[in-house]
Amino acid sequence: MLQRAVVTGASSGIGAATVRLLAELGWSTVAVARRADRLAALAAETGAHAIVCDVTDEAQVAAMAREVAETGGADVLFNNAGGALGTESVERASNDDWRWMFEVNVIGLRTVTAALLPVLRDAARAHGWASIVNLTSTAGHGSYPGGGGYNAAKFAARAVTEVLRLELAGEPIRVMEVAPGLVHTEEFTLNRLRGDAESAAKPYADVVPLTAEDVARVVVSALEQPPHVNQDLIVLRPVAQSSVFHTHRGPLTPKA
Ligand SMILES: NC(=O)c1ccc[n+]([C@@H]2O[C@H](COP(=O)([O-])OP(=O)(O)OC[C@H]3O[C@@H](n4cnc5c(N)ncnc54)[C@H](OP(=O)(O)O)[C@@H]3O)[C@@H](O)[C@H]2O)c1
């Protein structure tokens, strides 16, 4: 295998942790996000090839795909860029917030995938296989009050993943979905709550959540399976979170 992975949303959280882990394991990586300074720091640390690109901008995505092709290609695409904005009800939500969530989590994922499929096919021709991993969420599998736009976007990202797997049938390209529950990353909830740090700390209070590194390990373990093994869907949650509605706070103790 070629072992060069394009990771979107690599400037923080799960994306950055995945670039770090892949680099430790000897992979080449291409780190994609909008913030050049963060990507430059990650590139200096890991040797990643950094490409500044907004996944919602088709021209930037096309240029990114050309640069990936010209600098060695890729046999893995990790569609991780995404996020949530707001916790308002369906009744009170802002369409602008919903549009942002659809643009990045769904249309951005589609645009990047379409632009890089020729590159992945070239890798599959030369090296036998290629892989696409889409990072959705348990929010794409179960709805919750206030989840509206994010639930809808991640349900849609999940649907796109399933359709893509059907459409690529017969090609040596696996299509996998990784759906994490509560992950404590530096920016996700802070961005969702528009910078309100006090409220953003609450979901992680008195609970052991997943870390970005936990999710990265699961993503990488899916990639490390023999290339004919397609793990369609991997759902991972912290032990303390048995469903989207059940998060145990306080110590976990065996029952008497
Ligand atoms: N944290 C959780 O609890 C959790 C749980 C399940 C699923 N997820 C999903 O996991 C993924 C990563 O989340 P995270 O927790 O690591 O959050 P994060 O730290 O906020 O990371 C989001 C990444 O996406 C990038 N991004 C956002 N908009 C972009 C755009 N238009 N173009 C290119 N890159 C863009 C951001 O970089 P720039 O701002 O530099 O562009 C950042 O690197 C997301 O898809 C999220 O929905 C998170």
The ligand as an SDF file (V2000), in Angstrom:
LIG
                    3D

 48 52  0  0  0  0  0  0  0  0999 V2000
  -16.1710   16.4300   19.6690 N   0  0  0  0  0  0  0  0  0  0  0  0
  -17.1970   15.5990   19.6390 C   0  0  0  0  0  0  0  0  0  0  0  0
  -17.8740   15.3400   20.6760 O   0  0  0  0  0  0  0  0  0  0  0  0
  -17.5620   14.8940   18.3610 C   0  0  0  0  0  0  0  0  0  0  0  0
  -18.3590   13.7370   18.4690 C   0  0  0  0  0  0  0  0  0  0  0  0
  -18.7140   13.0710   17.3020 C   0  0  0  0  0  0  0  0  0  0  0  0
  -18.3150   13.5500   16.0760 C   0  0  0  0  0  0  0  0  0  0  0  0
  -17.5520   14.6930   15.9990 N   0  0  0  0  0  0  0  0  0  0  0  0
  -17.1530   15.1300   14.6640 C   0  0  0  0  0  0  0  0  0  0  0  0
  -15.7660   14.9230   14.5670 O   0  0  0  0  0  0  0  0  0  0  0  0
  -15.1950   15.8340   13.6170 C   0  0  0  0  0  0  0  0  0  0  0  0
  -14.0300   16.5560   14.2620 C   0  0  0  0  0  0  0  0  0  0  0  0
  -14.5190   17.1960   15.4320 O   0  0  0  0  0  0  0  0  0  0  0  0
  -13.5740   17.7050   16.6030 P   0  0  0  0  0  0  0  0  0  0  0  0
  -14.2420   17.3610   17.8850 O   0  0  0  0  0  0  0  0  0  0  0  0
  -12.1760   17.2940   16.3650 O   0  0  0  0  0  0  0  0  0  0  0  0
  -13.8090   19.2810   16.4180 O   0  0  0  0  0  0  0  0  0  0  0  0
  -12.8300   20.4930   16.1260 P   0  0  0  0  0  0  0  0  0  0  0  0
  -11.6440   20.4220   17.0070 O   0  0  0  0  0  0  0  0  0  0  0  0
  -13.7120   21.6950   16.1550 O   0  0  0  0  0  0  0  0  0  0  0  0
  -12.3370   20.2130   14.6320 O   0  0  0  0  0  0  0  0  0  0  0  0
  -13.0540   20.5500   13.4930 C   0  0  0  0  0  0  0  0  0  0  0  0
  -12.0730   20.6470   12.3510 C   0  0  0  0  0  0  0  0  0  0  0  0
  -12.7890   20.8990   11.1540 O   0  0  0  0  0  0  0  0  0  0  0  0
  -12.1420   21.9670   10.4690 C   0  0  0  0  0  0  0  0  0  0  0  0
  -13.1040   22.6650    9.6430 N   0  0  0  0  0  0  0  0  0  0  0  0
  -14.2660   23.2530   10.0350 C   0  0  0  0  0  0  0  0  0  0  0  0
  -14.8400   23.8420    8.9820 N   0  0  0  0  0  0  0  0  0  0  0  0
  -14.0420   23.6100    7.9190 C   0  0  0  0  0  0  0  0  0  0  0  0
  -14.0860   23.9840    6.5490 C   0  0  0  0  0  0  0  0  0  0  0  0
  -15.1120   24.7030    6.0640 N   0  0  0  0  0  0  0  0  0  0  0  0
  -13.0800   23.5960    5.7210 N   0  0  0  0  0  0  0  0  0  0  0  0
  -12.0480   22.8670    6.2090 C   0  0  0  0  0  0  0  0  0  0  0  0
  -11.9430   22.4890    7.4920 N   0  0  0  0  0  0  0  0  0  0  0  0
  -12.9280   22.8680    8.3210 C   0  0  0  0  0  0  0  0  0  0  0  0
  -11.5570   22.8380   11.5580 C   0  0  0  0  0  0  0  0  0  0  0  0
  -10.4120   23.5360   11.0810 O   0  0  0  0  0  0  0  0  0  0  0  0
  -10.3640   25.0620   10.5870 P   0  0  0  0  0  0  0  0  0  0  0  0
  -11.2460   25.8470   11.5180 O   0  0  0  0  0  0  0  0  0  0  0  0
   -8.9160   25.4040   10.6740 O   0  0  0  0  0  0  0  0  0  0  0  0
  -10.8500   25.0170    9.1750 O   0  0  0  0  0  0  0  0  0  0  0  0
  -11.0800   21.7880   12.5470 C   0  0  0  0  0  0  0  0  0  0  0  0
   -9.7970   21.3320   12.2020 O   0  0  0  0  0  0  0  0  0  0  0  0
  -16.3530   16.7360   13.1810 C   0  0  0  0  0  0  0  0  0  0  0  0
  -16.8860   16.2410   11.9660 O   0  0  0  0  0  0  0  0  0  0  0  0
  -17.3620   16.5850   14.3020 C   0  0  0  0  0  0  0  0  0  0  0  0
  -18.6610   16.8730   13.8720 O   0  0  0  0  0  0  0  0  0  0  0  0
  -17.1520   15.3580   17.1070 C   0  0  0  0  0  0  0  0  0  0  0  0
  1  2  1  0
  2  3  2  0
  2  4  1  0
  4  5  1  0
  4 48  2  0
  5  6  2  0
  6  7  1  0
  7  8  2  0
  8  9  1  0
  8 48  1  0
  9 10  1  0
  9 46  1  0
 10 11  1  0
 11 12  1  0
 11 44  1  0
 12 13  1  0
 13 14  1  0
 14 15  2  0
 14 16  1  0
 14 17  1  0
 17 18  1  0
 18 19  2  0
 18 20  1  0
 18 21  1  0
 21 22  1  0
 22 23  1  0
 23 24  1  0
 23 42  1  0
 24 25  1  0
 25 26  1  0
 25 36  1  0
 26 27  1  0
 26 35  1  0
 27 28  2  0
 28 29  1  0
 29 30  1  0
 29 35  2  0
 30 31  1  0
 30 32  2  0
 32 33  1  0
 33 34  2  0
 34 35  1  0
 36 37  1  0
 36 42  1  0
 37 38  1  0
 38 39  2  0
 38 40  1  0
 38 41  1  0
 42 43  1  0
 44 45  1  0
 44 46  1  0
 46 47  1  0
M  CHG  2   8   1  16  -1
M  END
$$$$
